[in-house]
Amino acid sequence: MAPESSSTFPRSAGVLLHPTSLPNRFGIGDLGAGARAFVDWLHEARLGLWQVLPLVPPGPGGSPYASTSAFAGSPLLIDLEDLVARGLLEPADLEGGANGDAFPPDRVDFARVVPWKHALVRRAAARFARGHKRDVLEAFRHANPWVEELALFTVLKDLHGGKRWLDWEAGAREHEAAAMAAAKQRHAAELDVVVAEQVLFDEQWRALHGYCAERGVRVIGDVPIYVDLDSADVWSNRSQFLLKSDGTPLGVSGVPPDAFTELGQLWGNPLYDWKRMRTDGHAWWVERLRRMLSLCDVVRIDHFRAFAAYWAVPFGAEDARGGQWVKGPGALAFHDLEAALGPLPVILEDLGVITPDVIALREQTGLPGMKVLQFAWEEGAEGAYLPHHHVPNCVVYTGTHDNDTSLGFWLSAPPHVQDHIRRYLCIDGHDFVWDFIRAAFASVAHTAIVPMQDVLCLDRGARMNTPGIAEGNWSWRVRREAFNADTAVRLRTLAELYGRARR
């Protein structure tokens, strides 16, 4: 596989900001006016990239890395004002928020906003489905075969009181043809509503994506390596996963103990049956990536190291210490993806425990990996993430959604790390975050990405996610006034100075 061309990854820069963090008065960011204001601000700053987290329906705690579907769009991202404009909701439906109280502007209160917004989106989708939209729904079904399985999964899960599919009655649990046919006949209207939700998301997202293209902004999407056990994907594609006859996993995902987590991390996702996937050219992964590339211009694949070797933990283990490394599919998976989809506009998340086989596989694919500046300072001049070790074919970040903000990192860094940074960057530390952004923009890496929290110099209170902590993540939001001319000019100056300004 040849390295990606400069047309796929021209020298550029952008901002990481998930749509749930966008501003509006409805408790959670969406694909509407706040998103367009952000894109306008990126355009003003001459930045050509917007990186998002997975666009799928979020799981417990609002995590976009845990979902009932690897293919679906999140109904929580649907713009309610657009639904009013289309006559699918009434203006009064949007007033007051949950329980008549306004939602907080700086945080997503998932416990309040999720039931409130889901009810509104479902109401609008029902009206859409009841209207003269049969041809639209059927066309979407035809183009997206996954949506019928998602609809069946969603409706059956509701009928079983929200239980996981492993605990459904036998016919539904085993996806028996007769049970599925009966469900389609008996619950046709409810299935149409779920499909309509996906149509509405798709229409709004494609309109926003077009708006980005008009302003010279490309979108970087995100594909989590694993999917949830309790998902439409596993329920309807059991042969793709290492499962026992009763549907429980033979093993689950995680990462081993390290200097930061003495018990390791137990993620709990079912593992892929890579041997089985090889027999059909990794067709499930091909369709998953095809779907994401239809929504975004570039895709980041999370936890790339699992393609070289993954940490397999026995199902039922209390923590990840009892796992073992198992060889992954290697370059063959990427050969099959490229054969089906053409040259891959893909970024590889090659962080974590990176062994020589992972590096060799990344080099074999020719795809860019990641360099995170916050990780650069503990090993002296040998630190792999230090700018003098960067290569052009990589993406540099000040930090990611899993890191503290850069200001939080600086304020909590031990004295020897602060001293190393001051000497390396020739700074006194009074404007550390923007010095960090400057270092990222100055890198030889073809792409530089900065979280919005760093652009705003926010402390750890604005952190998006803390790995290993189940509560209190994914909720940070930005206010509309952050998209101002001063920050745009400051970013544009750096982008122009270091050859990253949007062409």
Secondary structure, 3 states (H helix, E strand, C coil): CCCCCCCCCCCEEEEECCHHHCCCCCCCCCCCHHHHHHHHHHHHCCCCEEECCCCCCCCHHHCCCCCCCCCCCCHHHCCHHHHHHCCCCCHHHHCCCHHHCCCCCCECCHHHHHHHHHHHHHHHHHHHHHCCCHHHHHHHHHHCCHHHHHHHHHHHHHHCCCCCHHHCCHHHHCCCHHHHHHHHHHCHHHHHHHHHHHHHHHHHHHHHHHHHHHCCCEEEEEECCCCCCCCHHHHHCHHHECECCCCCECEEEEECCCCCCCCCEEEEEECECHHHHHHCCCHHHHHHHHHHHHHCCEEEECCHHHHCEEEEEECCCCCHHHCEEEECCCHHHHHHHHHHHCCCCEEECCCCCCCHHHHHHHHHHCCCEEEEHHHCCCCHHHCCCCHHHCCCCEEEECCCCCCCCHHHHHHHCCHHHHHHHHHHHCCCCCCHHHHHHHHHHHCCCCEEEEEHHHHCCCCHHHCCCCCCCCCCCCCECCCHHHCCHHHHHHHHHHHHHCCCCCC
